Amino acid sequence: MFDNLSGRFNEIFQQLRRRGKLSEADVDAVLREVRLALLEADVHYSVVKSFVTRVRERAVGHEVSKALNPAQQVIKIVHEELINTLGEPDRLNLSGPKPRVVMMVGLQGAGKTTATAKLAKILRSQGERVLLVAADPYRPAAVKQLQTLGQQIGVDVYTREGVKPPDLAAQAFDMAQKSGVSAMVIDTAGRSQLDDALMQELQAIARRVPVNETLLTVDSMIGQEALHIAEGFRDSVKLTGLVLTKMDGDSRGGAAISIRSVTGVPIKYLGTGEGLDALESFDPRRLASRILGMGDMIGLIERAEAAFDQQATQDQAQRMLAGQFTLEDFAQQLKQVKKMGPLSQILDMMPGGMGQAARNIDPADAEKQLKRTEAIINSMTVAERKNPDLLNASRRRRIASGSGTDVQDVNRLIKQFRETQRLFKHIKKTGGRGLPRLFG
């Protein structure tokens, strides 16, 4: 996400930090680079023009000239104006009588049905009793897809063959009222392009049920075309928010930066992967920090909290410090790390120097190493994981064969495990003193 733009901003800011006092000409030179970086990222030209104008007005004035570190002050201004461009966060409106209705709209191929299920999963995790409504009878297998996703997240799906979407939505709403459903999410039909029939059907659904939120799902990878799609829906349907999908595949990110300014519709969620957990609430401050290469530690912590079992992690930490940490514990940790998402996304969320160092790691190689390690541990018996002293030469050959690796890979893992055990025993014994000598 934003790899190209983050890289350009990092180069610009490095040049900026090498300068002392900044003249007006210095600021103009930096802003030319910023303007070019944003245009290359497919940000709408009118948004770029407004953004650069606002930054320049602040950067050549009293705010920077009196700063102790002018370069850092300019970076701060760019960060603040980027947040301003992205728009204020706008949360989902779930007020009023139950069931509260969320209508998902969008063109085919944007990931609307998957986004519908992801949103339902979030609402369910927040204590809502959710009903999904399969109101797309036109796309082949659309109903079946939503039913499959509903089963995966434990949410019922309402569907009836031969019933028109407006009537289906009304029937689902009546049933939801009677059965105590608190949130109803409607997956409406998409089209390959904007047309009157689609808009009339969406308007008819909105007349039949009291819609709290109408969320437009847009594929962020189509660039500025996303803006035209959003404007087309906005002019026919009362949009309350946007869901930008496939953000993990868009290294430029122009749509995310432009769409609020151009359409006036707030972004509410970002799709960051294919998994059903990969939907994030939109936070302009965190997103701006990631765009400028400052990382997203809050997002990283939230992912860790969602993935890691707190009690199990505490127990493992105690066993570590007691020198009782086993390969069984290590296997559990690997599973929890995998729950956090692809390593490429985790590395991208690290700030500052950590992030720069992480970007020098090849995520594909790191993923392969994780899979190799997991395969080796899974090829061991429970007894071997709990007591690696059992791992003689013949057992190691068996494990290597079973995991599709070499004996050297098994030996390397056991060596790393022993070094980790030795480290924690030393920490317990000395309280952390003398660590440099330990690695000397």
BELMONOR-V273014 format. One record per backbone hydrogen bond with DSSP energy under -1.0 kcal/mol. CO is the residue of the C=O (numbers start at 1). NH is the residue of the N-H. Records with the same first field share a line. If there is no record, write none. Layout:
CO=NH  NH
This chain:
2=6
3=7
4=8
5=9
6=10
7=11
8=12
9=13
10=14
11=15
12=16
13=17
16=19
23=27
24=28
25=29
26=30
27=31
28=32
29=33
30=34
31=35
32=36
33=37
34=38
35=39
36=40
37=41
38=43
39=42
41=254
44=48
45=49
46=50
47=51
48=52
49=53
50=54
51=55
52=56
53=57
54=58
55=59
56=60
61=64  65
62=66
64=67
69=73
70=74
71=75
72=76
73=77
74=78
75=79
76=80
77=81
78=82
79=83
80=84
81=85
82=86
83=87
100=184
101=212  213
102=186
103=215
104=188
105=217
107=110
111=115
112=116
113=117
114=118
115=119
116=120
117=121
118=122
119=123
120=124
121=125
122=126
123=128
124=127
129=182  183
131=185
132=158
133=135  187
139=142
141=145
142=146
143=147
144=148
145=149
146=150
147=151
148=152
149=153
150=155
156=132
158=134
160=163
164=168
165=169
166=170
167=171
168=172
169=173
170=174
171=175
172=176
173=177
174=178
175=179
176=181
182=100
183=131
184=102
185=133
186=104
187=135
191=108
195=199
196=200
197=201
198=202
199=203
200=204
201=205
202=206
203=207
204=208
205=209
209=211
213=103
214=240  241
215=105
216=243
218=245
219=222
220=223
222=225
223=226
224=228
225=229
226=230
227=231
228=232
229=233
230=234
231=235
233=236  237
237=239
241=216
242=268  269
243=218
244=271
245=220
246=249
250=2
251=4  5
253=257
254=258
255=259
258=262
259=263
260=264
266=242
268=282
269=244
270=280
271=247
275=278
277=279
278=272
280=270
283=287
284=288
285=289
286=290
287=291
288=292
289=294
290=293
296=300
297=301
298=302
299=303
300=304
301=305
302=306
303=307
304=308
309=313
310=314
311=315
312=316
313=317
314=318
315=319
316=320
317=321
318=322
319=324
320=323
326=330
327=331
328=332
329=333
330=334
331=335
332=336
333=337
334=338
335=339
337=340
338=341
342=346
343=347
344=348
347=350
349=296
351=355
352=356
353=357
354=358
355=359
358=361
362=366
363=367
364=368
365=369
366=370
367=371
368=372
369=373
370=374
371=375
372=376
373=377
374=378
375=379
377=380
381=385
382=386
383=387
385=327
387=390
388=391
390=392
392=396
393=397
394=398
395=399
396=400
397=401
398=402
399=403
400=405
406=410
407=411
408=412
409=413
410=414
411=415
412=416
413=417
414=418
415=419
416=420
417=421
418=422
419=423
420=424
421=425
422=426
423=427
424=428
425=429
426=430
427=431
434=438
435=439
